[in-house]
Structures are given as structure tokens and as C-alpha cells.
Amino acid sequence: MTLENGKGGPSNFVWYELVTSDAKAAEVFYRGVVGWEADTQPGITPGEPYTILKAGKVPVAGMIAMPKEFFASGNKPGWIGYIGVDDVDEYTKRVQAAGGKVHRPAREIPEVGRFSVVADPQGTVFVLFQAKAGAERPPQPPAGTPGFANWHELHAVDGKSAFEFYSGMFGWKKTEVMDMGQAGIYQMFAADGPTLGGMMTAMDQANRPGWIYYFNVESADAAAARVGARGGKVLMGPHEVPGGSWIVQGIDPQGALFAVVGPK
């Protein structure tokens, strides 16, 4: 895992992690659908191996299987995003002061950095991450490179106040805005470069998904076909979005929501 923090400018997403009930089965699914390679390593907790998912040779995401008790208590498999900051302990306090919640206090990942698990004031969980001093992120590939994250989309209890929280916390700025009629306002945002994603008020509050992370694939149609063939379910798509790309949202065999984006 090689990550960067948010020092010197707005914070950005630096890592993505799947919490699942069956890491081996999930690895087979995502290798087939997204095209990732996988490398399993010892985790920071004894008995909980950690799988690194790679686009070619570049690590882009991780995966960990949690014990049955974790899901029996009401948790569900899902993807979580890491946001890079320059001081995890300070940002953890800031999240709490802004009305958020701390699910896991800051702790070390040996040779990697420091992290905490928190939630925004509306209950959406994410990770704060501070890279070890001297760590650098590999140069980012051209936009659309298969396997890399492309878009970050928040379905919130209230999109307007959600943006106020994240912009105040991480320095994110408004870019384009799209009026989607009955679906409401879709506010796009950026950190210190191209637009990163968008936020909106979820239409289905009972099944509000929180953050959805879109990963690039070579073909949205082909990826959609592979989802069903490997035991997952397509919820939406392929659906064309502004700019000419096509998106697919689905559920993996363990029940985690995921999304991919690519040409048709």
C-alpha cells in the first residue's frame, strides 16, 4: 500500500477498501469483473489477512474479510474510501466536533501510516489516513485507465449539508451542478485538480447507499455481462452519463454495492 496525505492542499481520496464476508470469493469476482490482480498479505490484526488489489502492478485498493460476528451485529459488506490528511488525530477531533462520529480511534499501520474510522454527521462512514513520513503515491495514470478509481458519488440524507461538511473539512470546491428534476440537485466537486465526483440527496432514504466508488473498465457492456456470470447482480446500467461514459452499478455475491465506468 503506497499512499499520500492531504498536506499542502485539499484532501483527496487515496485508497479504497472492501469489507467482505468471503475474501476468496470476492477476489475471484473482482478479478473477473474489474480485471484486478490480487496479492494477500498479513493484516494488522492477527488472523485477518489483507488482500491488495492491483491494476497491473500498481496497488489501488484493499480487501479484508471480517468474522461472522461482525455481520451478525448488523454490519453489511461494503466499500469504504480513505481520505488523505496530514494529521489523523487532529482531523478525527474535527470530524467529531462537526457532528460526526468516531467508530475506530486512530491507530498505526506498521510501515504505512496512521488511520481512524469515522462517519460524517449523516452517518456515512469513511477513513481518515495519514501516510508515513516520506511515503509517496505513484504517478497517476491517464484518466480512464482500467482498474483505477474514476468517480466518487455520495447519496446523502441531505446533499446540501453534506457538501458543507466535506468542503469545510477537506477544502473541496464546487464545480458543475446538474438539475436532475425529481431526483434533485447533483453537485459535483473537486479537490486540487479535475472533478472528483458528485453529491446528491438520496431519493430512496431507506436504502441510502452513502459513498459509491466507480472503477474504470475497458467496456461497460462487457463488465455488466461479467457481473451476472460471476454471481453478482446488475442494479443499473449500462447507463450513459454526461461526457459519453457508461456506468454500471451492481451488487457483488457477498452483498456489497460497487460501480464501474467505461466506454460502451
C-alpha positions as CSV (number, residue, x, y, z in Angstrom):
1,M,0.0,0.0,0.0
2,T,1.6,3.3,-1.1
3,L,-0.5,6.4,-0.3
4,E,-0.1,10.2,0.1
5,N,-1.8,12.5,2.5
6,G,-3.5,15.8,2.1
7,K,-0.7,18.1,3.3
8,G,-0.2,21.3,1.4
9,G,-3.7,21.4,-0.2
10,P,-7.2,20.0,-0.2
11,S,-7.5,16.4,0.8
12,N,-8.3,13.7,-1.7
13,F,-9.3,10.0,-1.8
14,V,-6.2,7.9,-1.6
15,W,-7.4,4.3,-1.1
16,Y,-10.4,2.1,-1.3
17,E,-11.2,-0.9,0.8
18,L,-13.8,-3.7,0.6
19,V,-15.0,-5.2,3.9
20,T,-16.5,-8.6,3.0
21,S,-17.7,-11.8,4.4
22,D,-15.7,-14.0,2.0
23,A,-12.4,-12.6,0.7
24,K,-11.5,-15.5,-1.6
25,A,-14.9,-15.4,-3.4
26,A,-14.8,-11.6,-3.6
27,E,-11.3,-11.8,-5.1
28,V,-12.5,-14.1,-7.8
29,F,-15.4,-11.9,-8.6
30,Y,-13.5,-8.6,-8.8
31,R,-10.6,-10.1,-10.7
32,G,-13.2,-11.2,-13.3
33,V,-15.3,-8.1,-13.4
34,V,-12.7,-5.3,-13.0
35,G,-9.6,-7.1,-14.1
36,W,-7.6,-6.6,-10.9
37,E,-4.7,-8.8,-9.8
38,A,-4.5,-9.7,-6.1
39,D,-1.8,-10.2,-3.5
40,T,-2.7,-11.4,0.0
41,Q,-0.6,-10.3,2.9
42,P,-0.7,-10.5,6.7
43,G,-3.1,-7.9,8.1
44,I,-2.5,-5.5,11.1
45,T,-4.8,-7.8,13.2
46,P,-3.7,-11.4,13.7
47,G,-5.8,-13.9,11.8
48,E,-7.2,-11.2,9.4
49,P,-5.2,-11.3,6.2
50,Y,-5.3,-8.3,3.9
51,T,-5.6,-8.6,0.1
52,I,-4.1,-5.9,-2.1
53,L,-5.9,-5.3,-5.4
54,K,-3.7,-4.1,-8.2
55,A,-4.2,-2.5,-11.6
56,G,-1.3,-4.1,-13.4
57,K,1.5,-3.7,-10.8
58,V,0.0,-0.6,-9.1
59,P,-1.9,-1.2,-5.8
60,V,-5.3,0.6,-6.0
61,A,-7.5,-1.0,-3.3
62,G,-7.6,-3.5,-0.5
63,M,-9.9,-6.1,0.8
64,I,-10.4,-7.7,4.2
65,A,-12.8,-10.4,5.4
66,M,-14.4,-9.8,8.8
67,P,-15.6,-12.6,11.1
68,K,-19.3,-13.7,11.1
69,E,-19.9,-11.9,14.4
70,F,-19.1,-8.5,12.6
71,F,-22.0,-9.0,10.2
72,A,-24.3,-10.7,12.8
73,S,-24.3,-7.4,14.7
74,G,-25.9,-5.6,11.7
75,N,-22.9,-4.5,9.6
76,K,-23.0,-5.2,5.9
77,P,-20.3,-5.9,3.3
78,G,-19.3,-2.7,1.5
79,W,-16.7,-0.4,0.1
80,I,-15.1,2.3,2.2
81,G,-12.9,5.2,1.0
82,Y,-9.8,6.6,2.6
83,I,-9.3,10.4,2.6
84,G,-5.7,11.5,3.0
85,V,-4.9,14.2,5.7
86,D,-1.8,15.5,7.2
87,D,-2.8,14.8,10.9
88,V,-5.2,12.0,11.5
89,D,-5.6,12.7,15.2
90,E,-6.5,16.4,14.6
91,Y,-8.9,15.6,11.8
92,T,-10.6,12.9,13.9
93,K,-11.3,15.5,16.5
94,R,-12.6,17.9,13.8
95,V,-15.0,15.3,12.5
96,Q,-16.3,14.8,16.0
97,A,-16.6,18.5,16.6
98,A,-18.6,18.9,13.4
99,G,-21.2,16.4,14.5
100,G,-19.6,13.2,13.1
101,K,-18.8,10.0,14.9
102,V,-15.6,8.1,15.6
103,H,-16.0,4.3,15.0
104,R,-12.4,3.4,15.5
105,P,-9.8,5.7,17.1
106,A,-6.6,6.5,15.4
107,R,-4.0,3.7,15.2
108,E,-0.9,2.7,13.3
109,I,-0.5,0.5,10.2
110,P,3.2,-0.5,10.6
111,E,5.4,0.9,7.8
112,V,2.4,2.5,6.1
113,G,0.8,5.2,8.2
114,R,-2.0,6.1,10.7
115,F,-5.8,5.9,10.3
116,S,-9.1,6.3,12.0
117,V,-12.6,5.2,11.0
118,V,-15.2,7.9,11.3
119,A,-18.6,8.9,10.0
120,D,-20.0,12.2,8.7
121,P,-22.9,13.9,10.6
122,Q,-25.4,11.9,8.4
123,G,-23.8,8.6,9.3
124,T,-21.8,7.8,6.2
125,V,-18.6,6.0,7.1
126,F,-15.1,6.8,5.7
127,V,-11.5,6.5,6.8
128,L,-9.0,9.3,7.6
129,F,-5.5,8.4,6.6
130,Q,-2.1,9.9,7.3
131,A,0.8,8.4,5.3
132,K,4.1,7.6,6.9
133,A,6.6,10.4,6.6
134,G,8.4,10.2,3.2
135,A,5.7,8.0,1.6
136,E,4.8,9.0,-1.9
137,R,1.9,8.0,-4.2
138,P,2.9,6.5,-7.6
139,P,2.3,8.9,-10.5
140,Q,-1.4,8.7,-11.5
141,P,-2.1,7.2,-15.0
142,P,-4.1,8.9,-17.7
143,A,-7.8,9.3,-17.0
144,G,-9.8,6.2,-17.8
145,T,-7.0,3.7,-17.1
146,P,-8.7,0.4,-16.3
147,G,-8.7,-0.6,-12.6
148,F,-8.3,2.9,-11.2
149,A,-10.9,4.9,-9.3
150,N,-12.7,7.3,-11.6
151,W,-15.6,8.9,-9.7
152,H,-16.8,9.3,-6.1
153,E,-20.6,9.7,-5.5
154,L,-22.3,10.5,-2.3
155,H,-26.0,9.7,-1.8
156,A,-26.8,11.7,1.4
157,V,-29.6,12.3,3.8
158,D,-29.3,15.9,2.7
159,G,-26.9,16.7,-0.2
160,K,-26.6,20.4,0.7
161,S,-25.5,20.0,4.3
162,A,-23.3,17.0,3.3
163,F,-21.4,19.2,0.9
164,E,-21.0,21.9,3.6
165,F,-19.4,19.3,5.9
166,Y,-17.0,17.8,3.4
167,S,-16.0,21.2,1.8
168,G,-15.4,22.6,5.3
169,M,-13.4,19.6,6.4
170,F,-11.3,18.9,3.3
171,G,-11.3,22.0,1.2
172,W,-13.4,20.6,-1.6
173,K,-14.8,23.1,-4.1
174,K,-18.0,23.1,-6.2
175,T,-17.6,22.6,-9.9
176,E,-20.5,21.8,-12.2
177,V,-24.1,21.4,-10.9
178,M,-26.8,19.4,-12.6
179,D,-30.5,19.7,-12.0
180,M,-31.9,16.2,-12.3
181,G,-35.6,17.1,-11.9
182,Q,-37.4,14.9,-9.4
183,A,-34.0,13.4,-8.4
184,G,-32.9,16.8,-7.2
185,I,-29.6,18.7,-7.5
186,Y,-26.3,16.8,-8.3
187,Q,-23.4,18.9,-7.1
188,M,-20.0,18.0,-8.5
189,F,-16.8,18.8,-6.6
190,A,-13.0,18.9,-6.9
191,A,-10.0,19.0,-4.6
192,D,-7.0,20.5,-6.3
193,G,-7.5,19.1,-9.8
194,P,-10.2,17.6,-12.1
195,T,-13.7,17.0,-10.8
196,L,-13.6,14.0,-8.3
197,G,-17.3,13.2,-8.1
198,G,-20.8,14.4,-7.1
199,M,-23.2,14.6,-4.2
200,M,-26.9,14.5,-4.0
201,T,-29.8,13.9,-1.7
202,A,-30.7,10.2,-1.9
203,M,-34.2,9.6,-3.4
204,D,-34.5,6.3,-1.5
205,Q,-33.7,7.3,2.0
206,A,-34.5,3.8,3.4
207,N,-31.7,2.3,1.3
208,R,-29.4,5.2,1.1
209,P,-26.0,3.8,-0.1
210,G,-23.7,6.6,1.2
211,W,-20.5,6.7,-0.9
212,I,-20.3,4.8,-4.2
213,Y,-16.8,4.4,-5.8
214,Y,-16.6,3.9,-9.6
215,F,-13.7,2.0,-11.0
216,N,-12.6,2.1,-14.7
217,V,-13.2,-0.8,-17.0
218,E,-12.4,-1.2,-20.7
219,S,-16.1,-1.9,-21.6
220,A,-19.2,-1.2,-19.5
221,D,-21.2,-3.7,-21.6
222,A,-18.6,-6.4,-21.1
223,A,-18.3,-5.7,-17.4
224,A,-22.1,-5.8,-16.9
225,A,-22.2,-9.2,-18.6
226,R,-19.4,-10.5,-16.3
227,V,-21.2,-9.4,-13.2
228,G,-24.1,-11.9,-13.7
229,A,-21.8,-14.6,-15.0
230,R,-19.8,-14.4,-11.7
231,G,-22.7,-14.5,-9.3
232,G,-23.4,-10.8,-8.9
233,K,-26.4,-8.7,-9.8
234,V,-26.6,-5.6,-12.0
235,L,-28.8,-2.9,-10.3
236,M,-28.5,-0.2,-13.0
237,G,-26.9,0.1,-16.4
238,P,-25.1,0.3,-18.6
239,H,-26.3,3.9,-18.4
240,E,-24.8,6.8,-20.3
241,V,-23.7,9.8,-18.3
242,P,-22.6,13.3,-19.4
243,G,-19.3,13.1,-21.1
244,G,-20.0,9.9,-23.0
245,S,-19.0,7.3,-20.5
246,W,-21.3,4.5,-19.4
247,I,-21.8,3.3,-15.8
248,V,-22.9,0.1,-14.2
249,Q,-24.0,-0.3,-10.5
250,G,-24.2,-3.7,-9.0
251,I,-24.1,-6.0,-6.0
252,D,-21.3,-8.5,-5.6
253,P,-22.0,-12.1,-4.5
254,Q,-21.4,-11.1,-0.8
255,G,-23.8,-8.2,-1.0
256,A,-21.5,-5.2,-1.4
257,L,-22.6,-2.3,-3.7
258,F,-20.0,-1.5,-6.3
259,A,-19.8,0.5,-9.6
260,V,-17.7,0.6,-12.7
261,V,-17.4,3.1,-15.6
262,G,-16.1,2.9,-19.1
263,P,-16.9,3.2,-22.8
264,K,-19.8,1.3,-24.2
